[in-house]
Amino acid sequence: MGTCSGYHDEDGTAAGQVRRMSPGANQMTSNPDHQSEIEFCMSVLKAESEAIDQIARRLDGELGSCFTRAVDLLEACTGHVVVTGMGKSGLIGQKMSATLSSLDQPSNFMHPSEAVHGDLGRMRKGDLAIMLSFSGQTEELVNLGAILKANDIPTIGISSNPDSAMARLCTVHISLGSINEACPLNLAPTTSTTTTLAIGDALALAQAKRRQLRHEDFKKHHPGGLLGAGLKPVSDLMRFKIGINAVIVRHDASLEDAIRSSNPSIQSSIIVLVDESGRLRGTFTDTDLRRHLQEHGPTGMSSSIGQVMTPTGDTLTINSLVRDAVELFTREGKRQIGVLDADGTPIGIVDVDDLVAMKVVKE
């Protein structure tokens, strides 16, 4: 077993475990009238962020080796990752399991008490268990760890006590070190749970990187909401498609010639302008036409369409995603964005109104 050296559940502090009252907690207890709520909230956030930073700095030492071994186990897992923990540890475990699942690693949460009353039947060879306990002495976790070890199921343990009974049963143990809870009484699980959650995120994302998780893999598990919308191909959003409801015209043609040369079989409200090399230069819509004629009258038809077009900025490719269109619109503010094929030839136009309709941008 590998150990790297606090986390909190309902069984209290283990023997030999270091518990410290943070300076902010002492100050809050002794002088409650001299610290504003905002200052106190700032001290909570600072305590939690500093605890995470302390863990990060320890990755250069033995803790880094333990992390690597834990990611090795996650990468080698051919079944489900089963996360378990009591109390607040269990709630953190549920989030950890959900994150793994969203990253294409099948995972579920198993309550340690239910495990020994039948739920162990969920686990099979090839599965991996992650066990969470602040003290590492929680009876239910220790009993479960012994059973998993007897069944040759590898386990990753996360606790504050590298010498705890749970730690000794784990294949790999990640020790949090001493923890100062942000709670004024140094009792409510706060800093410890936040730190454990951050460790879970780091492990989950590291294994996803190892497995070279792709956008396509992530999209499978996020078809709904803004995440799902952003991962759709931009071709799903392309309102104007060349040859269907959009036409291509040279940008140096007169407005009259451009309109006459448009394919009458294609009912289009947009003309896509290209240069002599077929490269996208801009767009011209029926709205642009009405505005131009209002300003110049019939004589405006002799104008070069390139002089009255709306120039295009950066473009998208057929392999782009909706989120790429959102990023480009946010950066440039153009109402229409050109979409090109692999050779750089325009194949369609994305309109900002379609992004608004998908609720991925605001008007």
N, C-alpha and C positions, 0 to 999 in steps of 0.2 A: 504493500500500500504506500502511495506517495502522500505526504502531508505538506502543507504550506500554511504557516500561521501568520471577534465576537459576533451574533444572530440570535433571534429571540423567539421562543415560543412559550407556552404556558407553564413549563416546568421549572422556571427559575434559572439561577446562575449555577453553572457547574463548578465543582471544586477546582481551585487553581485558576479559574478564569478571571481575567483582568476586567474589572468594570470601573469606569471613571466617570465622575460627574464633570460635565463640560463647564468651562468658565461662564459661558452664557447661561447655563442652567442655574449655577450658583447665584449669579447676579439677579436672575429672574425671581428666585426664591427669596432672596434677602431684601431686594429693593423693587417690589412689583410696581410702585408708584412712579418710579423714575425711568421706566423703559416703555416707550410707546409700543402699541401693537405692531406698527410697521417695523420698528427696530427689532422687535422680537421675531416677527416673520422673517426678516432678513437674516437673523442669527440662525433660524431653523434651516433655511436654504443653504446658508454658508456651511453649517455643520455637515449637512448631507453631501454637499458637493466636495468638501474637503475629505470626507471619508472615501468617496469614490476616487478622488485624486490619489489618496494614500495607497489604495489597492493598485491603481495604475502604475505608480512608482515601484511597487514591489514586484511587478512583472519582470523586472530585470534580473531578479534573483530566483530563488527556489520556486516561488509561486508561478513564475513563467513556465517552468518545467511541468508543474502540475496542470496548468492550463493546456499546454500542448498535449499532454497525455489524455486529458479529458476530451479535447477536440478529436484526437485519434479514435477514442471510443465512439464518439458521435458519428464520425465518418465511416467507421466500420460497421455501424448498426444497420442490419438488414431488415429489421422489424420495426417495432414501435419504440419510441422513447416514452417511458412511463414516469411521470413526475409525481412525487408524493411528499406530504408534509402535514403537520398538525397546526391548527390555529391560523395565526397570521402567516406562518410559513406556508401553509396550504394555499392561502389566497395568492401568495407570490408564485407558488408552484403552478396554479391554474393559468396565470398570465404567461409564465415561462413556457408551458405546454402549448398555449395558443400561438405564441410567437414561433415556436418550432414548426407547428403545423402550417402556418402561413408561409414559411420558407421551404415548403415541399418536403419536410421531414415529418412523417406520420407520428403523432404524439397524442397522449391523453393523460388526464390526471386521475390518480387513484388514491382515495382516502386510506391511510394506513390502518385504521380500525376496520373498515370494510374489507380491506385486503385479506385479513385473516379469517373473514367470515364468508369467503367464496369468491371475492373479486380477484384473487390471485389467478383464477382461471383465465383472466384476460391475457396473462403473460405467457410467452412462448420463447423457445430458443431463438436467438437472434435479436431479442429485445434488449433494451438498456434501461436501467432505472437511475433517476436523479433524486436523491434524498436530501431534504432541507430541514435543518434544526439548528437553532442558535446554540444550545448547550451540547448537542450531540448525544444527550442522555435520555431523550424522550423514549419512554418504554415501548410505545407502539412502533416507533421507527427502528429501535434496536431489534425488537422481535422480527420485524419485517426484513431488516437487513440480514439477519442470520438465515432466514428462509431463502432469500435470494442468493446468498452465497452458497448455501447447500445445493441449490438448483443450478449453479454455475451461470447465473445471470449477472453480468458486470454492472457495477454501480459507481456513480459519481456522487460523492457526499459533499455538501457545503455547510459548514458550521464554523463556530469560533474556537472550537477546542480540538486540536489535532490529536490529543490523547484520549478522546472520548470513546465510549463503547461503539458508537455508530461509525466514527472515523476508522477504527481498527477493522471494521467489517467491509469497508468500501474498497473497491479496486483503485480508485483515485479519490483523494480527499483535498478539497480546496478550503483552506482556513482563512477566515476574514481578518483575523487579528483583533486587537482590542477595539471595542466600539463605544463611543460616547453617544448615547441616544439624545436626540434633540428635545425630547420631553423634559420639562422642568424638573420632574422627579427622577429622570433617568430610568424610567420604567417602561413606558409605552413603546412598543416596537415602531421605530421611525427611521433613524439612520440605518439601523441594521437591515430592515426590510428593503429600503431603497438600495442599499449596497448589494444585497443579494439579487435584487431584480436586475441591477446593472450587470452583475456577473452573468446572469442568465442570458441577457441580451448579447453580451460579448461572446459567450460560447455559441449561441444560436447563429450569430452572424459569421463567426469564424468558420463554423462547419458549412454554412451556405457558400462561403467563399471557397473553401476547399473543394466543394462539389461543383463549383463554377455555375451557381444558380443563374439562370437567364431570365430575361423579361417574360418569355413565354411560360416558364415554370411558375413564376410569381403570378402571372395573369390567371392561370388555371384556378387558383384559390381565391381570387379577388375579382370576380366578374361584376360585382355591384359597387355602387357608390362612386366617389370621385377617383379612388384608386383604379377601379375597373375601367372607368371611362378614359382615364389618362393613358391606359395601356392598350387601348384599341388602336388598330392601324389607322393612319390618317386617311387611307382610301375609303374607310367607312364613313368618313365625315365630308368627303369631297363633294360639294354641291354641284360644281360645274365640271363636266368631263368632256375633253376634246372629242369631237365627232358625235357626241350625244346631245349635249345642250350648250356647247361652247365651240367657237370657231377660232382659227388662227389666221391672222392677217399681218402683213409686213407693216412695220411701224412708220415707214416713209410714204405709205399710201395716203391719198386724200381721204377725208372723212366720207365723202360721197362714194368714192371708189371702194372703200373698205366695206361700207354697208351693202353696196351692190354686189360685191364679190362674195359675200357671205352665202353659204349654202342655203337655199330657200327651204330645203327639206328639214333643216335643223332649226327648231324654234329656240332661240337663245336670247338671253338678256345681257350677255357679256361677250366681248371680243377680246381675245388674247393676242397681244402684240409681240412680235418677235423681230429680231434684226436679220440681216442677210445671211447669217450663219445659223438661223433657227433658234437663237438664244432668247430667252424670255426678257422682254423689256418693260412691259406694263399691261394694264387692263383698261378696257373702256366699256362702260355699262350704259343701259338706257337712261339711267339717272344723269350720267355725265352728258349724254346727248341732249336731254331736255335743258339742262343748265346752260350748255354751250349755245343752243339756239335761242334761248331767252336773252342771252347777252349779245349775240351777234346777228341774229335773224338768219334768213335763208343763205346769205353770203358766207355764213360760217361753215357751210358744207364743203367749201373749197379748202378749208384748213387742213394741214397735215394732221392725221390722227395721232401721230407721235407727239405733236405739240399740245394736245388736249387730253392725252391719256393720263392715267394715274400710274406713275412709275412703281415698279415692284422693288422690294428690298431683298433681304435674304430669302432663300427658298427652302422648301422641304423636298425630301425624296420619297419615292414610293414605299420605302422601308421605314419612314418616320412614324412616330406614334402621335396620338392626339396631344399628349403632354408636351411634345416638341412644338406643336402648333401653338399651344397656350404660351409657352416660354417665348416664342418668337413674336407673338402678338403683344405680349406684355412688354417686351423690349423695344419693339419698333412702332406699335400702335397702328399698323396697316390694317385696313378693312378686308383686303384680299391677300392671300398668300399663295404663291405659285407652288405647284408640286411637279417635280421632274422625274423622268425615268433614269435608268442607269447611264444613259448617254447624254443627259442634260437637256433632253427635249421635253417641253411642257406637256403634261398629260391631264392637268386639271387645276382647279382653283378651290381653295378653302376660303369660305366666307366667315367673318367674325360672328355673324348672326347664328351660325350653326354651333359655334362654341358657346354662345350665350344660351341657346336652346338646350345644350347638354349640361348647362349649369357648371361648366368648368371655368368660365370667366364671367364677370359682371359687366353689364352695359355701362 
